[in-house]
Amino acid sequence: MHIYEVIKRPVVTEKSIDLVDYDNQYIFEVDMRANKIQVKDAVEEAFDVEVVKVNIAVMPAKTAMSGRRQRIRKSKWKKAIVTLAPGDSIQLFEGV
């Protein structure tokens, strides 16, 4: 898998902004097939930073009721929390 296929988009929420400010951690939505090593390599090459640690979680699908049937409103996705070395930052998240 090519490194630019690994990272899909940054996750920008109130919690992710707090993680950037206090812990120097950034959250990305990544491909379901990606592992920690691929995520680390992709972030280091795409943003020219040093990655210290990568945590990955699979977020569950969100369901909704449609009459008596249950349907999937949003499919499951994989989230990566990337911790950068002190002094490094990603400009994509600055000023949000």
Secondary structure by P-SEA (a helix, b strand, c coil): cccccccccccccaaaaaaaacccbbbbbccccccaaaaaaaaaaaccccccbbbbbbbbbbbbbcccbbbbccccbbbbbbbbcccccccccccc
